[in-house]
Amino acid sequence: MRSMWKGSISFGLVSIPIQLYAATENKNVQLRQVHAADGGRIKYKRVCSIDGEEVPYSDIAKGYEAGDGQMVVLTEEDMAELPLPSVQGIEVLEFVPLEAIDPIQYDRTYYIEPQKPAVRPYVLLRDAMQKSGQVAIAKVALRQRESLALLRVREEVVVLTTLLWPDEVRVPDFAFLDEEPPTLKSQELEMAGSLIDSMAEPEFEPDDYGDSYREALESVIEAKLTGGEVEAPPEAPSEPAEVIDLMSALDASINARKGGDEKKTTKKTTSKKTAAKKAAAKKTAKKTTKKAASKKSTASKTSKRKSA
């Protein structure tokens, strides 16, 4: 991984020089705009709206349009000289329980690596946060923007997640919230609770799920590249009928879950057996490789003794 930012974490009077790495990556299939007739890529020119001339990247700056239409031009130097203490540092402000932060504020996540002289204070901060059960709220400036951030520990690494500012989270404004809420029957709530229980898992296992859209798109691309046939998509499920009887719908959902759970259990068992077989095969391959290397080494030693 390549670091995308260097700075330090200010933890009281302790300063920890660190490097930041993007913790996630986009796995979407990258598609380009092309001419449908011949596949030629579509190109765009950067043209000035005043003189009509094409503008090279080196002459492009940032601009803010005021209410009266006046354009304020901001250069890279202007942006770099903003008087922000967080430009080269992550300033820890306070510690709070993780559940105190609404996930709707989460933005981007980064891994934090200590620079060589800072491993000890880094581990100190990491272990102290783990022991306290708290996460740190900090300020940081990344990509010419200051953000609130959350510091927490994941797999023995301190992770930074930038947070949206409170005024960036939109307030839900829906008509039904101003109306009198419908009265629910106790049986309906009990059945809904039973359905939730039937769908509950002890923990979330991301590996149980996959990106079906990406897989289907990759299959179509592969078929077009190799001249194969494009598989017909599965028949789309019919539109669900309007729910009139909630009790009947809940009951049918619970019964459907029972059949689905049996299939899911079988699938998980098969998946675990396959994983176990792969692990065993890998182990056997390692042993075979070690034996072959050992035999080769012994043969080499014997050959050297004979020649001596």
C-alpha positions as CSV (number, residue, x, y, z in Angstrom):
1,M,0.0,0.0,0.0
2,R,1.1,3.6,-0.7
3,S,0.7,6.2,2.0
4,M,-1.4,9.1,1.0
5,W,-0.7,11.5,3.9
6,K,2.0,12.0,6.5
7,G,1.5,13.9,9.8
8,S,1.2,13.2,13.5
9,I,-1.4,12.3,16.2
10,S,-1.5,14.8,19.0
11,F,-2.5,12.9,22.2
12,G,-2.2,15.4,25.1
13,L,1.4,16.4,25.0
14,V,2.4,13.1,23.2
15,S,3.1,13.5,19.4
16,I,3.0,10.3,17.3
17,P,4.4,10.7,13.7
18,I,2.2,8.5,11.4
19,Q,1.4,7.7,7.8
20,L,-2.2,7.3,6.5
21,Y,-3.4,4.7,4.0
22,A,-6.8,4.3,2.3
23,A,-8.4,1.3,4.1
24,T,-10.9,0.5,1.4
25,E,-10.9,0.2,-2.4
26,N,-13.5,0.5,-5.2
27,K,-14.1,-2.9,-6.8
28,N,-16.6,-1.6,-9.3
29,V,-16.1,-2.6,-13.0
30,Q,-14.7,0.6,-14.6
31,L,-16.7,1.5,-17.7
32,R,-15.8,4.3,-20.2
33,Q,-18.0,6.4,-22.4
34,V,-17.6,5.3,-26.0
35,H,-19.1,5.8,-29.4
36,A,-21.7,3.0,-29.8
37,A,-21.0,2.7,-33.6
38,D,-17.2,1.9,-33.4
39,G,-16.2,1.8,-29.7
40,G,-14.1,5.0,-29.9
41,R,-13.5,6.6,-26.5
42,I,-15.3,9.9,-25.9
43,K,-12.9,12.8,-25.0
44,Y,-13.7,16.0,-23.3
45,K,-11.9,19.4,-23.6
46,R,-11.5,21.9,-20.8
47,V,-12.6,25.1,-22.4
48,C,-12.7,28.6,-20.8
49,S,-16.3,30.0,-20.9
50,I,-14.9,33.6,-21.4
51,D,-12.3,33.3,-24.2
52,G,-13.3,29.8,-25.6
53,E,-9.7,28.6,-25.4
54,E,-8.7,25.1,-24.2
55,V,-7.1,25.3,-20.7
56,P,-4.2,23.1,-19.7
57,Y,-4.3,21.5,-16.2
58,S,-1.4,23.7,-15.1
59,D,-3.6,26.8,-15.5
60,I,-6.6,25.5,-13.7
61,A,-7.4,26.9,-10.2
62,K,-10.3,26.6,-7.8
63,G,-13.0,29.2,-7.8
64,Y,-15.9,30.2,-5.6
65,E,-18.9,32.0,-7.2
66,A,-20.4,34.6,-4.9
67,G,-24.1,35.4,-4.8
68,D,-23.7,38.3,-7.2
69,G,-21.9,36.2,-9.8
70,Q,-18.4,37.4,-8.9
71,M,-15.8,34.6,-9.1
72,V,-13.2,34.4,-6.4
73,V,-10.1,32.5,-7.7
74,L,-8.2,30.4,-5.1
75,T,-4.7,29.2,-6.0
76,E,-2.9,26.1,-4.6
77,E,-0.8,28.6,-2.5
78,D,-4.0,30.1,-1.1
79,M,-5.3,26.6,-0.1
80,A,-1.9,25.5,1.4
81,E,-1.7,28.7,3.5
82,L,-5.0,28.2,5.3
83,P,-4.4,28.8,9.1
84,L,-5.4,25.3,10.2
85,P,-3.6,23.5,13.0
86,S,-5.0,20.2,11.7
87,V,-3.3,20.5,8.3
88,Q,-0.3,18.4,9.3
89,G,-1.7,16.7,12.4
90,I,-4.6,14.7,13.9
91,E,-5.6,16.5,17.0
92,V,-7.4,14.3,19.6
93,L,-10.1,16.3,21.2
94,E,-11.9,13.9,23.5
95,F,-12.8,10.2,24.1
96,V,-16.3,8.8,23.9
97,P,-18.1,5.4,23.6
98,L,-18.4,4.2,20.0
99,E,-22.2,3.9,20.3
100,A,-22.3,7.7,21.0
101,I,-21.6,8.3,17.3
102,D,-24.4,7.8,14.8
103,P,-23.1,5.7,11.8
104,I,-24.9,8.2,9.4
105,Q,-21.9,10.5,10.1
106,Y,-19.3,8.0,8.9
107,D,-17.5,9.1,5.7
108,R,-14.1,7.5,4.6
109,T,-11.8,5.2,6.5
110,Y,-8.0,5.0,6.6
111,Y,-5.4,2.8,8.3
112,I,-2.8,4.6,10.5
113,E,0.8,3.3,10.5
114,P,3.4,4.7,13.0
115,Q,6.6,6.0,11.6
116,K,9.6,4.0,12.9
117,P,10.5,6.2,15.9
118,A,6.8,6.3,17.0
119,V,5.9,2.6,17.4
120,R,6.0,2.8,21.3
121,P,3.6,5.8,21.7
122,Y,1.4,4.4,18.9
123,V,1.1,1.0,20.7
124,L,0.5,2.9,24.0
125,L,-2.4,4.9,22.4
126,R,-3.8,1.7,20.8
127,D,-3.7,-0.4,23.9
128,A,-5.0,2.3,26.1
129,M,-8.1,2.8,23.8
130,Q,-8.7,-0.9,23.7
131,K,-8.5,-1.1,27.5
132,S,-10.8,1.9,28.1
133,G,-13.4,0.8,25.5
134,Q,-13.4,4.3,24.3
135,V,-12.8,5.8,20.8
136,A,-11.1,9.2,20.1
137,I,-12.8,12.2,18.5
138,A,-10.2,14.2,16.5
139,K,-9.8,16.9,13.9
140,V,-7.8,16.4,10.7
141,A,-7.4,18.2,7.3
142,L,-7.3,15.9,4.3
143,R,-7.5,16.8,0.6
144,Q,-7.8,20.5,1.5
145,R,-10.8,19.9,3.8
146,E,-11.0,19.8,7.6
147,S,-13.1,17.0,9.1
148,L,-14.1,15.6,12.4
149,A,-12.7,12.1,12.7
150,L,-13.0,9.0,14.8
151,L,-10.0,7.0,15.9
152,R,-10.6,3.3,16.9
153,V,-8.7,0.0,16.9
154,R,-9.3,-2.7,14.3
155,E,-7.1,-5.8,14.0
156,E,-4.4,-4.3,16.2
157,V,-4.2,-1.2,13.9
158,V,-5.5,2.3,14.8
159,V,-8.1,3.3,12.2
160,L,-9.3,6.8,11.3
161,T,-12.8,7.4,10.0
162,T,-13.6,10.9,8.8
163,L,-17.1,12.1,10.0
164,L,-19.6,14.4,8.3
165,W,-20.2,17.7,10.1
166,P,-23.7,17.8,11.8
167,D,-25.0,20.4,9.2
168,E,-24.0,17.9,6.4
169,V,-26.5,15.3,7.6
170,R,-30.0,16.2,6.2
171,V,-33.0,16.3,8.4
172,P,-35.7,13.8,7.3
173,D,-38.7,15.9,6.2
174,F,-41.6,13.5,5.3
175,A,-45.3,14.2,5.5
176,F,-46.1,10.9,7.3
177,L,-44.0,12.0,10.3
178,D,-46.5,14.9,10.9
179,E,-49.5,12.5,10.8
180,E,-51.0,10.5,13.6
181,P,-49.1,7.2,13.6
182,P,-51.2,4.0,12.8
183,T,-52.2,1.8,15.7
184,L,-50.5,-1.6,15.7
185,K,-51.9,-4.7,17.1
186,S,-49.9,-6.6,19.8
187,Q,-50.1,-9.8,17.7
188,E,-48.5,-7.9,14.7
189,L,-45.6,-6.7,16.9
190,E,-45.1,-10.3,18.2
191,M,-45.1,-11.8,14.7
192,A,-42.7,-9.1,13.5
193,G,-40.5,-9.9,16.5
194,S,-40.6,-13.6,15.6
195,L,-39.6,-12.8,12.0
196,I,-36.7,-10.8,13.2
197,D,-35.7,-13.7,15.5
198,S,-35.9,-16.1,12.6
199,M,-33.5,-13.9,10.6
200,A,-31.1,-13.2,13.4
201,E,-27.5,-14.3,13.3
202,P,-25.0,-14.3,16.2
203,E,-22.6,-12.2,14.1
204,F,-22.3,-10.5,10.7
205,E,-20.1,-12.5,8.2
206,P,-19.4,-10.4,5.2
207,D,-17.9,-13.3,3.3
208,D,-21.4,-14.9,3.1
209,Y,-22.4,-12.2,0.6
210,G,-21.1,-11.2,-2.8
211,D,-21.6,-8.4,-5.4
212,S,-24.0,-10.2,-7.8
213,Y,-24.2,-7.1,-10.1
214,R,-20.4,-7.0,-10.6
215,E,-20.2,-10.8,-11.2
216,A,-23.0,-10.6,-13.8
217,L,-21.3,-7.6,-15.6
218,E,-17.9,-9.4,-15.6
219,S,-19.6,-12.5,-17.1
220,V,-21.1,-10.4,-19.9
221,I,-17.8,-8.7,-20.6
222,E,-15.9,-12.0,-20.7
223,A,-18.5,-13.5,-23.1
224,K,-18.2,-10.5,-25.4
225,L,-14.4,-10.8,-25.3
226,T,-14.3,-14.5,-26.1
227,G,-17.2,-14.6,-28.5
228,G,-19.2,-16.8,-26.1
229,E,-22.9,-16.6,-25.4
230,V,-24.3,-14.1,-23.0
231,E,-26.3,-15.9,-20.4
232,A,-29.9,-14.9,-20.1
233,P,-30.7,-13.2,-16.8
234,P,-32.8,-15.1,-14.3
235,E,-36.5,-14.3,-14.4
236,A,-37.2,-11.2,-12.3
237,P,-39.4,-11.9,-9.3
238,S,-43.0,-10.6,-9.7
239,E,-43.9,-7.4,-8.0
240,P,-45.0,-8.0,-4.4
241,A,-48.7,-7.5,-4.0
242,E,-49.9,-4.7,-1.8
243,V,-49.9,-5.8,1.9
244,I,-53.5,-5.8,3.1
245,D,-53.3,-8.4,5.9
246,L,-50.1,-7.9,7.8
247,M,-50.6,-11.0,10.0
248,S,-50.9,-13.3,6.9
249,A,-47.8,-11.6,5.3
250,L,-45.8,-12.0,8.5
251,D,-46.9,-15.6,8.9
252,A,-45.9,-16.5,5.3
253,S,-42.6,-14.7,5.8
254,I,-41.7,-16.8,8.9
255,N,-42.7,-20.1,7.1
256,A,-40.6,-19.1,4.1
257,R,-37.6,-18.3,6.4
258,K,-37.8,-21.8,7.9
259,G,-37.2,-23.4,4.4
260,G,-34.5,-20.8,3.7
261,D,-32.7,-21.5,6.9
262,E,-32.3,-25.2,6.0
263,K,-30.8,-24.3,2.6
264,K,-28.5,-21.7,4.3
265,T,-27.3,-24.3,6.8
266,T,-26.6,-26.8,4.1
267,K,-24.7,-24.1,2.1
268,K,-22.6,-23.1,5.1
269,T,-21.7,-26.7,5.9
270,T,-20.7,-27.3,2.3
271,S,-18.7,-24.1,2.2
272,K,-16.9,-25.1,5.5
273,K,-16.1,-28.6,4.1
274,T,-14.7,-27.0,0.9
275,A,-12.6,-24.6,2.9
276,A,-11.3,-27.5,5.1
277,K,-10.4,-29.5,2.0
278,K,-8.6,-26.6,0.5
279,A,-6.7,-26.0,3.8
280,A,-5.8,-29.8,4.0
281,A,-4.6,-29.7,0.4
282,K,-2.5,-26.6,1.1
283,K,-1.0,-28.3,4.1
284,T,-0.2,-31.4,2.1
285,A,1.4,-29.4,-0.6
286,K,3.6,-27.6,1.9
287,K,4.7,-30.9,3.4
288,T,5.5,-32.3,-0.1
289,T,7.5,-29.1,-0.9
290,K,9.4,-29.4,2.3
291,K,10.2,-33.1,1.7
292,A,11.3,-32.4,-1.8
293,A,13.5,-29.5,-0.6
294,S,14.9,-31.8,2.1
295,K,15.7,-34.6,-0.4
296,K,17.3,-32.0,-2.7
297,S,19.5,-30.7,0.1
298,T,20.5,-34.2,1.2
299,A,21.4,-35.1,-2.4
300,S,23.4,-31.9,-2.7
301,K,25.4,-32.6,0.5
302,T,26.1,-36.2,-0.6
303,S,27.3,-35.0,-4.0
304,K,29.6,-32.5,-2.4
305,R,31.1,-35.2,-0.1
306,K,31.7,-37.5,-3.0
307,S,33.4,-34.8,-5.0
308,A,35.5,-33.9,-2.0
